[in-house]
Amino acid sequence: MSKKKSDEAAAGTVTTIGSGSARATPDLMRVTISIETRASKVALAYGQAGEQVAAVTDALRSDGVSGVDIATSGLSVRTETVWIEGGGSKITGYLATTDLTVALRDIGENAVPGPATIIANAVDAGGDDVRLGGLTLTFADQESLLTQARDAAWDNALAKAEQYAARAGRTLGPVLEITENTTSAPPAYPRLQAMSAPMDAAYGAAPVPVELGESEISAAIRATWQLD
């Protein structure tokens, strides 16, 4: 054992685990919008999907969604088949699917249009070919919230260390080691499930209220102090 480690062992140390969290209302919403089109030929299904995607993205842009916040996250064309007794599998058509991931940044209660209206307008533009895959709520600037959680975790670890040191009749010396472990606690938020039921074009898609609630980011640290 080195002289430094020997001296530290003689002085004694205290190690504590601190945890802290910070809560806030989410300010960023990510929505998955899918387009599914069926046709007798691949090119026809693919072309129809492109037309519907264009209609949806036009509606999103008309409601103020920036082009950089609209991303294609999936694209596929597959066959649809039926089983015929004695004849095996037969192709009946083709299904083209395109997925869009949309980031909505103005989602507060005073937003005009609000996220529910933006989603409803996109659904209305795409018609019966639209599917909603779900939504998630998060933060545009997670780092500032994480900083608050780290401060809370440090205060928690320090309070424990001071308590143990006082009980032992000692005082805290310099910090010897700090190890961080951060996690983002899953928030409670509504999810829009995949929707395939036809909507009456005469009435359009009615907005579904979306409650933001609160989300939480947590931090945990392990700290070791020398005891004086």
N, C-alpha and C positions, 0 to 999 in steps of 0.2 A: 504494500500500500504506500502511495506517495505521501510526502509530508503534508501536502495541501489537503488531501482526502482525510488524512489522520487528524489534522487540526479541525476540519469540518465535523468529523464524527465526534470529537471531544466537545465541540461547541453545541452540537445537537441541531437537528432540523425539524421542521414541521411541514407537512404536505397536505393540501386541501384541494377538494374539487369544487369549483364554483359553477353555477348555472344561472342564466339570465335570459330574458326574452323581451321582445318589443312587439307591440301590436299596432296595427293601423288599418285603415280602410283601403283596399286595393285600388290602384289607379290605372291598371292595364288589364284588358280583357283580350283573350285569344279565342277565336271562334273557328271551328272547322266546318266548312260548307262544301258539300260534295254534289256533283252533277252526275246522274246516271241516265244514259240514253240507250234505247234498244232499236235495232234495225236488222234488216235481212242481210245487209252487207257490211263488212268491216268499215269501209270508207264512209258509208252513209252514217253509221253509228258514231264514228269519230268526228265527222263533220258536224253532226247535230250537237254533240257534246261541246264542240268549240263555239258554236253559236250561243248555246245556253250559258257557257262560262263568260262569254263576252257580255251578255245581258246582265249577269250578276255583277261582274266587275264594274260595268257602267253605272249600275245602281249604287254600288259602294262609293265610287268616286263622286257621284252626284250628291251623296250625303256627306262628303268631306273627307273620306278615307284616302290617305295618301297612297300612291302607287307602291312606295317602298314597304307599305304595311300589308300588301296583298301578295302572297307567295303561293305558287303551285307546289303542293307537297306530295302529290300522288297522281299517277297517270297510268291507266291500264285499259286493255281491250281483251275480253275473253269470250269464248263461245258459250252459248246456252244450248243444252242438249236435252233430249227426252229418250227414254228407253222404250224400244218397240219390241214386243215379244216376237222372237224368231228373227228379228232384223238387227238387233243390237242397238247401239247408241246412234242417234241421228241429230245432226245440228239443226236447230230451229231458228237461230239468229245469233246476234252478237251484242254484247253489253260493253259500252264504253263508260269509264268512270274517271272523273277528274276531281281531285281534292284541292281545296284552297284553304290556307291558313291565314286568317285575317286578324290583325292587331288593331284593337280599338283603344285609343288613348284618351279620348274625352268621354268619360263614363260617369261623371259626377251627376248628382241629382239635378243640376242646372244645365246639363248638356243639352243642346238643341242642334240636330236631333239626338235623342238618347240612344243608347246601345240597343234597346228593345226595338225601337223604330227602324234603326239601320238594318238589323237582322230581318225584320218583317219585310222591309222593302226589297232586300236581296232575295228572300224566299219568293215574294210576289213576282219579281223579275224572271226568276228561273222556272216558275210554275211547278208542275207536278214532277219535274225531273230533279228537284232540289231535295237533298237530304242534309239534316243537321247532325253532325257527328259529336257535338258537345262543346263545352266552353270551359276555360280555366281563368281564374282571377289571380293576378300577381301584382308585382310592383315594378314600375319603370326604373326606379333607383333603389335597388335592394341594399346597396352598400351602406347608405345612410342609416337604414333601419338596423342593419347588422352591427354598425358601430354602437348604436344604443344598446343592443343585446350584449355586446362584448363588455361595455362599461358595467352593465348590471351583473354580468358573470364575474368580473373582477371584484366588484364590491362585495359580492357574496362570498367569494373565496377568501378575500382579505378579512372580512368580519369573522369567519370561522377560524382563521389562523390567529387572529388577535385574541379570540376567546380561549383557544387552546394554550397559547403562550401565557396568557394571564393565569390560567388555572395551574400552569406549571411553574409559576413564579418567574417567568422570563419575559423578555421583550423581543419583538421581531427585528432581525437584522436585515441584511441585503437579500434580495431575491436571487436564488441560485438557478432556478429553471422555471420556464413557463411553456406549457404545451396546450395548443388550442384544438378544439374539435367543434365544428359548427354544423348545425343541421337546420333545415327549414321544415318546421312542423306543417303537416298537411292542413290547409284551411278548410273550413266548412263552407261549401258554396253550392249553388244549384247547378245541375247539369242538364243541358237540353239533349235528350236522347235522340237517336236516329229516328227521323220522321219520314214515312213513305205514304201516308194517307193523302189522297187527292184533296186539293183546296179549291173551292169555288172561285173562279176567276172574277166573277161579278162582284164579290165582296173583298177579294184580296186577302192577304195574310194579316191577321190581327196581331199586334205586338203582344208578346208574352213578357210580363214583368220580370225583371232580373234584379234580385236583391244582392247588394255587394257584401254586406256583413263586414267582418273583420278577419284578417289573416295574421299569423304570428310567425316571426323568425326567432329562432333560439340559438344560443351560443353556450359552449361549455369549455372550461379551462381547468388545467391541473397546474398548480403552482407550488413551488418549494421555497421556503425561507430558511435562512440560517437563524438560529436562536442566540441572542446575546445574554 
